[in-house]
Amino acid sequence: MANGSTKRRPTIGMVTAGPLIELAGEQWRGVSDGARHLGCDLVCFVGSEMNHPDPHRRRANTVFDLVSPNRIDALVVWTTRVGQLLGPDDLQEYLRRYAPVPMVSVETTLGQWPAILMDNRHGMEQAVDHLIEVHGKRRIAFVRGPQTHAGARERFQGYLDSLRKHGIPVDPALVTMHGSFVWDPGTAAEAVRKMIATVEEPPDAIAAANDDYAIGVVSALEELGFRTPEDVAVVGYDNHTNVRTHDLGYVTGSPVSWVLRDVNIDAATPAFTTVRAPFHEMGFRAAGLALALVRGEPVPPLQTMPTELIVRRSCGCLPSGLGDHAPAHGRLTLSESATAATVADHLRESLGQSSEALPDGWAEQLIVELLAAGRGEVEGAEFLKLLAEYIRASARAGCEAARWWPPLFDLHRFVTTRISDAAIINDLWLRVQLLVGDAFATDARFTYLSHERHDQTVREAGQRLIASRDVDELTKALEHELPRLGIPGCHVMAYETAGTARVLVRYEDAALKTPPDTPFPSINLTPYPFRRDRPFSALVAPLYTDEDHLGYVVFEEGPELGWMYEAVQQQLSSALRSIRLMQELKDARARLEERVGETEAQLRQAQKMEAIGRLTGGIAHDFNNILTVVNGNSEMLLRRTPPDDPRRMVIEDILHAGERAAKLTRQLLAFTRQQVLHPESLDLRENLTKVHSMLRTLVGDHIELEVDLPENVARVWADAGQVEQILFNLAVNSRDAMPDGGTLRVSIANATLGPGDTGRIVGVRPGEYVVLRVQDTGTGMTPDVRAQVFEPFFTTKPVGKGTGLGLSTVFGIVQQSGGQIDLTSAPGRGTTVAVYLPVPSQRGGAPEPPYARRPVTHRGAGTVLLVEDDAQVRVMTRRSLETAGYAVVEAGDGQQALQLATAHRSTIDLVLTDVVMPKMGGPELVRLLRSTGVAPAVIYMSGYTTDEVLDDEVLITKPYAESDLLERVRQVLAQ
């Protein structure tokens, strides 16, 4: 990470697992302090244990994917935290992804890379030695840690070493089996309960593999009626009790206040005698080794850091000063070798860096004043005044009051050995105890209130963050809350796609900055360098939910480490999830509003088309009746006119004009979905291949024709002739849109229409379809043209160049076929029309195709009941039937026909009836006839389709050719 100078500071990366409180926080602080001391930047990547059984916890490990040579020069891996569930070989294999970044392992060895270890074995040996040598314990139990934790295994070996050294045989019944893979106090508590339930004599001391387990040990002992340390001494390891990380029960003053858990603690739980793990020193040293690797300097392959035994109450000791230990029930051993200089040094060492806040010579002055008071040379008030002043000054520097106890005990013993009358000093010592006790209580109250206030601040920040509805509100919330939390920098990144992210919030140098608005590779962490005058430490944490990876956050280290970083991380995850849900809701609402707008437009268009259709259908029906008379009489006249008759040409012109008018009528009926279709199961590939040459001729040589007809396309349910008409009409429009040439592409493919898919037709059923696409590179259409393109008689062509019925005919055929149609076009970008035709379901036999005109070659026999409300059509039809030899009984409507049929019950062979008539239509007439027992054959006539159910009867469409009519009559009577 660049710092703005010509020479970039080295950046050390750290990989560890949360939570970052107490123990893990000390590890981070150790590496951070080491990096800062060496003039390096630190970026700490915090995830979870690899292979954790909880999927939610495993999601955190995506943060490790952000470790990259792009920003990291060397890597410190806290292997016991991230690799505890993997094992050394699997962890080593996992970390190969970071090559060629040099690495340093902490707590366990890691292949060829250098490692920093602690002396786990000797540390636990010291703790058990103390139980044996100082307290005389002989039945010492051991609560083992997770078997996957290398340090836990070494601590068990230290326990065995101490027993062997003192000649104490190992009792397997006093050694618990390893528990879960995490340091859970409940596991230790359950192990102690089982142990004591199975042994004849309980242990007199228990060594726990770490302080978390020691909590469980003490809780179980108390539950079983044993006192610690009076009945059973307890020692731990780590010098950390991670109370925040566990579900524990607390006593708040009365039995009814118990919050029962598997492990319960209270203020009476003794402070643990433990082995201090040098986590800070290990992290500090790891940073040094990492920098040496960056510089190419030689480094030792293995370094082991010493541990320190810390004696407290849980083993039965009181701290005695000068590093000595003594049982609480015995006399304190006085050190004969102690001098004023060693006592003064002990005072300064105990206070640590806080002693620098006190005036020079303060420790020596305290010794002189207490000696003078003890000899009676001065009043003790001056000593008490100085001590109170120094305690307050050290507290302002962050020193805990409890640190004063060991050196003051040392000072008390030093003075009492050098005065003859101890009465004065003992009286003064009581006042010292009251003074320090009051300071201790004040410190405890302040610490408690400070933690409470800090926690409240984090909770308030969380409430504001989680309540953010969009990025602007989140940014404002962070701007307000981060200064209260003491976090100087916070960079919130949201994933865009795999491998890319976008900056949502950029807060650095305690101020908001405008973030870049473009995505960037997430392995770069940020799209901008961090420019800081001094080395800094940053924490990278993942933002995620149970369902999704949202992004990550980069915190710059503030003055205080601890759980607030993870608290804010979790709050940001919740906030981003809420923001994403709100955005999805807004998008859904916008899509719904857009869909509603489209639907309303479609409905308006559908209503408009329906109105035009009703008008057009009515006109076409009447026009078909007229054309039936015109064309029928023309055919009859032609049959009776010799070939050399000069009138024959005139009659042929009349018939040709009638047929053209009939074609125009059929187009109008197609638009209004009233054309009679003959659908069947079609192979579009086969049908379109047959008309390829015709299509080639139709579009002309100046247009390149591309046809894509794959073999695996489903069959469709449609009228073959109408499909060809769709294709030819679309091709003609595309040809006319490319007067200077271009490309026309025709393709078919399988398709599925879902409930949310829309087109120009409303109410199309979801399901499987085949899409026929006709795409051109022509002039394209403007929005106003696109809106009207399917309306009848609408055309952009010059007068006389088109009827405006081509696309409206296509629209009607597709709609009547149960399909969908959509059109996309823009000026200069061509036009694509997509026609969706339904895939056939289980259907009955396909209707018979229409008959072509053929000459009349037979003589009929039988009686036909002709029912037609149009007199001219009825006369013309009767004439044709009688000429062919049939007897005809005619009626002008259904009611009259019913009366005639009753009168001629035994003589009627066929009913030839119009479908739609006043008073009574054809289908109703047929049903009534059959209900009375009359069951003649039936042929329906119609100029357009209706909603009437026609069963399986024959239907002939108007205007029909005389030959078609007579052929149908002959066939039906023959059956």
N, C-alpha and C positions, 0 to 999 in steps of 0.2 A: 504494500500500500504506500503510494507515494506521499512524500511530505512536502513537496513543493520545491525542494532544493535540487541541486544538480546531481547529488548522490542520494539514492534511495536507501532508507533505513531497512535493514533486514526485518522480515516479518516471520515470527514464529507462530505456528498453528498449534492448537491443543484439541485433542479429541477426548471427551469424557462423557459421563452419563449423569443426569440429574438425580435427585433434586439438589440444587446448589445452595444448601444450607449446612452450616456447621462444617462437617468433615469435607464435603466436596467443595464448599466455599473456600476452605483453607487451602485445598489443593490448587484451586484456580488462583487464589491470592499469591501462593508461593511462586507459581510460574510467572504470574504477572509482575510481581516484585523483581524476580530475577531478570525478566526481559527488560523492564524499565531500568534496572541498575546497569544493564549492558548496552543500553541505548537502542533497544529493539522494540518493535511493535508486537502486540500479541492479539491473535484472533482465536477465541475459544469456541469450539463447536460442541454444543450440548445436545445429546440425544438420549437414548435409553440403552439398556443392555441388549446386545445382539441376541437374536433368537428368543426374545422374551415371549412367553406363552400368551400374553395379553395382546391381541391385535392392535388395540388402541395405543399401547406403549410402543409397539414396533413401528407404528407410523412415524414416530418422532425421529427415527433413524434416517429419514430422507435428508436430514440436515448434513449427514456425513457425505452425501453426494456433492455437496458444495465445496468440499476441500479440493483445491486445485493448485497446480504449480503456477497458475496465472497470478495468484495472490499470496501463496505461501512458499517460503524458502526452506523451512524445516518444520518437522511435526513432532510434538510431544504427545504420546498416546498413554493415557492412564488405563493400562490394560486390565487391571482387576475390576474396573467399573464397566467398561464396554464389552470385555471379552469373557466375563465370568461364566457365561453359559455356552461358550463356543469351544473352549479348549485352545491350547497354544497353536496347534497346527492349523485349525480352521481360522483362527484369528490372523495368523500370519498370511494365510492364503487371501483372506479378505483385504488385508492392508496392502497387498501388492498393487491394488488399483491406484495407489498414490505414488508409485514409482514415477520418476526417479527422485522424489522428495526424500531427503534423509530423515530418519526417525530416531527418536529416543523413547524407550519403553520405561514406564514407571511401575514398580511393584513386582513385575514378572519379566523374565527374559523374553526376547522377541527376535529369534533368528540371529542374523548377523549384526543387528543393530545394538548399540550400547544400551545398558539398562541401569536404572537407579533402583536399588532395593533397600528395604529396611531390615534390621536384624530381628525379625519376628521370633526366631527360635530362642535367641539369648534373652530377648525382652520378656517372654513368658517364663523362661527359666528363672529370671530374677524375681518375678512376682511370686512364683511357687516357692522359691528359696526363702522369700520374706515370710510367707505363711509358716514354713517349717522352722526357720532359725529364730525369728522374733516371737512368734506366737505358739510355737510348739505343736503345730497341727500335724496329724499323721494320716487321718482318713480324708484325703483331699480328692474331691470329684472334679471332673472336667466336662464342660458342656462344649462339644465340638461345633465348629462353624460349618458353612456349606462346603461340601467336598470339592466343589468346583473352584473354590477360592484358594489359591496357592498359599497366601499368607496364613489362612486358617489351618492348613495342613502343617505348616512350619511351627505354628504356635503349639499345636498338639505335640509335636516332637520336643519342643522346649519343656513342656510339662513332663514328658517321659524322662528327659534328661535330668531334671531336678530330682524326681523320685529315685532314679537309679543312683545319682550322686549321693543321696542321703540314705541309701539302703532300704528304701520303702518299696515293697512289692506293688506292682500295678494290679489293682482289682478291676477287672473288666466290667463288673456291675456298676462301678462308679464312673464309667465313661459312657456318655450318651452317644447314640448314633447321630450322624449328621442329619440335619433337618432339611428345610426347603433351600432353594437356591438364593434366597435373600436373607438379610439379617433381620428377621422378624422376632421381636420379643416373645410373641405367643408360642413360637416353635420351642424356644428355650424353656418357657414356663411349663409346657406340656412334657418336655423331656425330663425336667426335675420332678414333676408329679409322678411320672412312671418310675423313675429311679427310686425315689423314696418309698414307693409302694412295693417295690420288689426286694429291697435289701433288708437284712435283719437289723443292722445298725446304721443310722443315718450318718452322712459325712459330717465332719466338723469344719470343713471349709470347701468352697466350690470356686474353681477358676473358670471363668467364661471366656470364650474366644474373642468377644469384643464387648463394648459397653452396652450396646443394644441388647445383647443376650443377658448381660448382667442385670438389666432392668427386669427382664422376665424371670430370672432366677430369684431375685429378692421378692418380687410379687408372689411367686409360687410358694416361697418359704413362709411368708407372712400368712398366706391363705391356709397353709398346713399347720400353723401355730408355732413356727420357729422364729426367733428374733435374730436380726442381723445388726451387729456382729456378735452379740452375746452367745447365741447358740451355734450359729453357722457363720463363719467369716466368708466374705465374697470379694474376689478381685476380678477386674475386667481388663480390657485392652482398647487402645486408641485414644483415650482421654476425650471422648466425645459421647454424649448421650443425645441421640437425634430424636428428641421428643416430638418435634413437629412432623416427623415422617411416619408416625405410627398412630394407630387407633388405640388409645389408652383410656382407662377410666380414671376419674379424678374424685377425690374426697373434698367436699367443700364445707365441712363443719358438722354434719350430722349423718347418721346412717341413711336417712331418707334422701340424702343428696347424692348418693352414689350414682354414677353413670357406669353401669357394669360393662366391663369388657373382659377379654381373656386375660389381660394384664392390667392391673390397677396400681397407681402410684399416688403419693401425696407428698406434702412437704416434709413428712417424717422419714421419707426414703433417704438412707444415708448417702453421703457423697462417696463416690467409688474410689477405692485404691485401684490404680490402673497403670498401665504402661503407656506413656505418651508416644504416639506414632509421629515421627518427624515429617509430617506431610508437607509443611511449609518449606522445610529445608530441602526435601526431596524435589519439590517443584522448582525451587530456586536453582538447585544444582542442575536439574534437567534443562532449564533454559540455557545455562552455560554450556552444556554439552551440545545442545542444538545449534547454538551460534558457532561453536568450534567446528561442527560438521559443515556448516555453511561456508566457513572460511577455509575448509580443507585441512584443518589442524588435526593432529593425532589425538584420540580420546581413549581412555581406558574402556575395555569392553564391559566391565562390571564394577559398580561402586555400591557399597553397603553402608547405609547411614545408621548410626547408633540410636537406640531408644533410651527412654528415661523412666524409671519407676517413680510414680507420684503416689505418696502415701496419704490416705484420708481415713475417714471413719469406718468404711465398710469392712476393713480387715480387723478393726479393734485398736487402731493407732490414733494418736494425736500428733500433728506435726511438731517437731521439737527444735527446729532451727538448725542451721549449719549442715543441712542434708542428713542429720541423724534421725532415727525413728525409734520410738519406744511404745510399748503397749499402753493403752489408756488407763489400765488398772494398776500400773506400777509407778515407781518414782521416776521422774525425769533425770536422765543421766547428765551430769554437769561436765562440760568440756573444760579440762584444765589448760588446754593449749590455746583457747580463744584469746584474742587480743582486741584492743579497741579498733585497730585497723581492719581485722577480719570481720568484726561486727558491723563496722561502717560499710565495708564492701558488700556484706550480705543485705544490708538495708537498701543500697543502691540497686543491687542485682534483682532483688525481689520486686522493686517497683518498675524495673525495665526502663523503657524510653521515657516514661512519665517522670522519672527522677530528674530529667533534664529541665523540667519546668520549675524545679526548686532551686534556691540560691546555692552558690558554691559553699561547700563545707557544712551543709545542713545535717548530714548524718553524724559527723564528728561533734557538732554543736549539741545534738540531742544526747549523745553519750555523756558529754561534759556536764550538761545541765542535770541529767538524771543521777550521775555520780555525786554531784554537789548536793542535790536534794537528799539523796540517801545518807550522806554524811551529816546532814543537818546544817550545812553551810548556808543554804538558801531555802526559801520556800519552794514547794513543788509547783506553785502556780505558773512560774515561768516556763517550766518544762511542758506542762499541760497546754499552755498558750501556744508554744512553738509547735507542739505535736498537732494541735487542732488546725493551726495555720497550714502546716505541711500536708495534712490529710486533705484539706479543702483544695489546696493547689494541685495536688496529684489527681484529685477527682476531676478537676477542670481539664486536666490533660488526658482523661480517659482511664485512669487507674481505678480498679475495683478496690473497695475498702478491705476486702478479704486478703489482699496481698500483703497488708501490713502485719497480719498476725504472726507468721513464722519469724520475721526478723525482730519483732518486738519481744517475742518469747526469748529469742536469743539475747536481746539487749537486757531483759529482766534477769536472766540467769547470770549474765556477765557481771552485772552490777551487784547482785546479791552475794556473789563469791568474793567481792572486794570491799565489803563494808562489815562492820562488827555488829551493828544493830539493824536487824531486818524489819523491825516494826514499822519504821517510817516508810521504807520502800514498799512494804506490803500494802500499807494504806494507800500510798500513791498508785500502786499497781491496780488496786480496785478501781480507782478513778480512771486510770488508763483504759481498763476493760470497759467501763461504762462509756467512755468517750469513743473508743473504737466501735463498741457495740452500737452506739447511736449512729455513728457514721455508716456502719454496715447496714443498719436498718434503713437509714436515709437512702443509701445507695440502692438497696433492694427495692424500696418504694419507687425511686426514680427510674430504675431499670424497668420495673413492671409497668409504670405509667408510660414510660417512653415506648416500650414495646406495644402497649395497648394503643397509644396514639398513632404509632407508626402503622400498626395493623389497620386501624380505622382509616388512616389516610389511603392505604392501599385499597381498602374496601370501597371507599368513596370514589377513588379513581376508577376502580373496576365498574362501579355502577354507571359512571358517566361514559366509560368506554363502551360497555355492552349496550347502552341505550342509543348508541350512534346509529342513525338510519342511512347515512351515506358517508362518503369519504370526507366531505367538508366538515361534517359534525365530528367525525373521528379525529381529524386534524386539529380542530379547535379544542377538543377534549384533551388530546395529548399536549398541546401547547400550554394548557392550564395546569395539568396534573404532573407532568414530568419534573418541573422545578420543585414541586412539593416532595417528590420522591427522591430528589437528588440525582436524577439521571441526566447527564449533560448531552447525550446524543441518542437518537432513536430513529432508525431507518426501517420503514415498513414496506416489504415487497410482496406483491401478489403474483402468483404464477399466471402467465398468459397461455402458453402451450408447453409441451414437454421441452425442457431445457431453456425456456425464456421466462422472464419476469418483467414486471413494471413497477416503478416506484410509486407508492401511494402517499407516503409521508416522508419528508426529509427534514429532520430536526437535529441540528448540530450547533455547537457553540452556544447552547441554551437559546436558540432562536430558530424559527421556521425559515426554510429556504424553498424556493420554487423547484420542484423536482422535474427532471426531464420527462417528456411525454411520449417517449418511444420505448418499445421493449428492448431488452438487452439479454445477453447470455447469463443465466443465473449463476454459473460457476465464477463469474466475475464479482459476485456478491453485490456490488453496486456499479452503476454505470459511470461513476465519478470516483476519483481518488480521494482518500482522506488526507487533507493537508493540515498537519499539526506541527507546531514548533517543537513539541516535546514528545517522547514516546508515549503511546497510549495503548489501552487494552480494550478490546471489543469482544462482545459475546454474541454468537449467532445461534438463534433458537428457532425451531420449526413452528409454523402456524398450521394447525390441522384440526380436523374433527374425526369422528368415527367413520364418516363417509368419504372424506375427500382431503387432499393436500391443498392447502390454501396459499401458502407462501412461507415467508420467514421474516424474522425481525433481527436487526443488528443493533444491539445496545452498546453504547460506549460506557465503560466502567466509571461509576460514580464513587463517592467516598465510602459507601457502605455496600458490602456484598450481602447475599442472603436470598431469602425466598421471594423478595419482591420482584426480582427479575422474572422468575417463573410465574408469579402471580400475574404480572402484566402480560407475559407471553400468553397465558391461558385466557386472559381477558381480551387480548387482541384477537385470539383465535375465535372466541365467541362473537366479538364485534364484526370480524370479517365475514363470518358465517351469516350473521344477521344482515349485514350490508348486501351480501350476495343474494340472500333470500328476498330482501326488499327489492333489489334490482330485478331479480327474476319475476317478482310480482308485478313490478312496473312494466317490464317487457311483456309479460303475459297480458296485462291490462291493455297495453298499447296494441298488442297483436289482436286481442279481442275486439277493441274498438275499431281497428283496421278491418278485421273480419266482419264485424257488424256493418261497417260502412260498405264493404264489398258486397255483403249479402243484401243490404238495402238497395244498393245499385243494381245487383242482379235481379232482385225482386221487381224493382221498377222496370228494368229492362224486360223481365219475363212478362209482367203485366202489359207492357207496351206491345210486346210481340204477340201475346195472347189476343189482345184486342185486334191487332192487324190480322192475326190468324183467323179469328171468327169472321171478320169482314171478307177476307180472301176466300175462306172456305165456303161461305155462302155464295159468293160470286162464282166460284169454281163449280159448285154443285149445279147451279142453274145453267152455267155455261156448258157443262157436260151434257145436260139434257138437250140443249140446243145442238151441240156438236153431234150427239147421237143421231138426231134427225137429219142433220146436214150430211154427215158421213154415210149414214145408212142409206139414205135416198140416192146419194151419189153412187154408191156401189151398185144399187139396184139399177140405176139408169145405165151404168157402164155395162152391166150384164145384158141389157136389152138393146144396146147400141152397137151396130155393126162396126168393125174396125175401120171401114172407109168412110164412116159418117163424119162430116165436118164438125158436128156438135160434140164428138167424143173428146177432142182436145179441151174444150171449155169445161166439160164435166170433170175431166182429170185435174184441171187446174183447181176446180172447186174442191175436189177430194184432197188434193195436196195441201191447199190452204187449211182445210179442216183438220188434217193430221198435224200440221204445224201448230194450229191452235190447241189441239189436244195435248201436244207435248208441252206447250206453255202452261196449260192447266195442270198437268202432272207436276210441273215444277212448283207451281203455287201450292198444290196439295202436299208436296214434299216439305215445303217450308212450314206448313201448318200441321204437320204430323198426321195428315189424313190420307196420305197415299197408301195404297194397298201394297204391302211388302210380302215377299216370299222368302223369309229367312231360312237358312240351313247352316249346317256345320261346315265352315270354309277353312281351307288352308290358304292363308293370305299369300304365302310365298308362291304357291302354285298358281293362284289366280293372277297375281301381279306379274309373274314371269310370262304368262300368256299374252298380256297386253303390253309387254315391254316395247315391242317394235311399233305398235300403234302410238305409244307414249313418245317414242323417239321421233316419229314423224310429226306428232302434234306440237312439240316444243321447238322444233327446227334445228338446223345444223349450227346456228350461231350460239347455241346454249349447250354447255357440257352437262351431260346427264350421268349422275352417279346413283347406283342402286345398291342398297345393302339389305339383302334378304337372307338372314342366317337360318340354319336348318332347325334349330331347337326352339322355334317360336310356336306357341300353342295355337290351336284352331280358334276361330271366332264364330259367333252366332250372328249372321247377317245375311242380307239379300245380296247375292253375287253381283247382279246388275247394278244395284245401288252403290256397292263398294267401288265398282269401276267408275260410276258417275262421280262419286266423291273425288277419286284420284284425278280424273280428267278435268273436273271443274277447278280443283286446286292447281293443277299443272298449268291450265290456261291463264289463271290469275298470275302465277309466278312468271310465265312466259311474257305476259304483257308488262310486268314490272321490270323486265330486263331487255329493253329494246336494243341495247348495244351489246348484248351478250352477257354471259355470266355462268353460274353453276346452279343446277337444280339437283338436289339430293333427296332421294326417296328411301326411307328405311323403315323397318319394323322391328319390334322388340317386345318382350314380355314386360308387363308393368302391373303394379298394384296401386289401387286408389284407396287411401285411408279415409277415415271420417273427417279429417281436417283438410284434405286435399280439395282445392276449388278449381273451377274452370268457368266457362261461359254458361253452362247449363246448371240449373239449381236442382237439388234433390237427387243427384246421381248416387246409386248405392255403392258402398265400399265393396271391394272384392278384386278378383283377378281380371286383368284386361290385356289386350294386345294394342300397343300404340303404333299408329301409322303416322310418321312424320314426313312432311313435305317442306323442305327448307330451300330458300333461294337467296341469292346475293343481290337482290334487286334494290329498288329505290327505297323500300320501307314505307312505313306509315306514321303519320303524326298521331298524337293521342286522340284528337277529335275524330279522325278517320277510324282508328281502332275501335272507338266506342260504337260506331254505327255500321261497321263492316258487314255484320250478319243480317242487317235489316233488308227486307225485299225492296227492290227498285233503287237501292242506294248504290251509286257508282261514281267513281272519279274519272271514268273514261269519257271521251267526247261523245256527243249525241250521235247515235247510230252505231256506236262501237260496242255496245253491251246493254243487256237488259237490266242488270243489277240483281239478277236472280241466282247467279252462280254460287256464291257463298251462303246465301240464305237457303238455297236448296241443300247444300252440304249440312248446314246447321240442322235443318228439319230432319234429314235422313238419320243423322247421328242421334238426335234426340229421340226420334221414334224407335231407333234400334236399341235404346237403353244405354247409350254411350255418353262420352264426355268430349268436349272440344275446347281447346285453348289456343290462343294466338299470342305470339310475342313478336314485336316489331319496333323498329325505330328508324327514323329517316337516315338513309345512307348505310344502314346496317342489315338490310334484308328483312325477310319475314320467315317465321317458322310457324306452321300450323300442326298441332298435335291432335290426332283423332284417336280416342280410346274406344275400342269395340269390345263388348263383353265376351269372355270365354264361355262356351256353351256348358250348360248344366244338363241334368238328366231330362231330356225332352222326348216328346212323341215324334212320330214321323214328320218329316219336313213337308210343308204345303207343296202342292204341285206348281211348277213354274207356269208363267202365263203362256198362252198359246199364240203362235204367230198366225197371220192371215193366210188362209189356204182356200183354194176353190171349193165350192159346194159340189159334192159328187154323189150325194145320196138322196133318196126320197124317204121322208119320215112317215111314221104311222103312229097315231095315238092322239089323245086329247090333252091340251095344255091350258091350264088356268093362268091367264096373263093378268098380273096386278100391277098397275103403273098409274101414278097420279098425274103425270104429264101426258096430255092427250096426244100430242104430236109423236112423242116417243112410243106411246102405246099403239098408235095407228101404224107407224113404220115397223114396229116389231111384229105386230099381227100380220102385216102384209108379208114379211119375210117368212114367218112360220107357215102361213097358209100356202105360200108359193112352194115351200118345201114339202107340202103334203100333210101338215098337221091340222087337226081340228082345234079351234081356239075359242075359249070362253073368256071374255075380258071383263075386268072390273077396274073402277077408278080409285078405289081405296080398299083397306082391309075389311071394313064392315060389309061392304057390298060383296067382296070376294067370299066372305064367310057364308053369306046367304046363298050365293051361287054354288059354292062347294057342297052345301047341304042338299041342294036340289039336284046336283049332278054327282052325288056321292059315288056311284058305281062306275062312272065313265071317265073321271079325271085321272090321268096318268102322271102328270107333272104340274107342279106349281112353279111358275116363273114370276118372281115378285121383287119389286123394289124394296130396299131396306127401310128407308125413311119416307114416311107418307103421313099426311094428316089423318086424324081420327084413330087409325090403327096401323102400325108399321108391319113390315114383313115378318120379323121374328115372332111377334105376338100372334099374328095370324096363323103361323105354322104351329105354334104351341097349342092354340085352341083347336085347330083341325085335328091334331093328333090326340087331343084329350077326348074327342068325340068318336075316335076310332078310325077316322080317315087318315091314311098314312101314305100319301103319294110321295114321289121323289120331289126334291126341291132344288131350285137354282135361285140364288140371290143376285140381284143387280144393284150396283151402287157406284156413285161417282166419287166417293171418298169413304174412309173407314169411320166407324162409329164405336161407341162403347157397348153396343149391343152384343150379346153372346150369340154366336151363329152356330154353335156346336161344331160339327164336322162337315157342314153342308158346303156345296160348291159355290164360289163367289166369282162373278164376272164383273169387271170394272167398266164403267162408262168413261168415255165413249168407246164402244166395242165395235169391232168389225163384224159384219153379218156372218162371215164365214166362222169366226170364233164362236158366235152365239149358237149357230146351228150345229157345230161340231160338239159343243158342250152338251146341247140338248140330246143329240144322238147318243153320246157316251153315257149320259146319266140314265136314259131310258133303256139302253142296252144292259146296264147293270141291274 
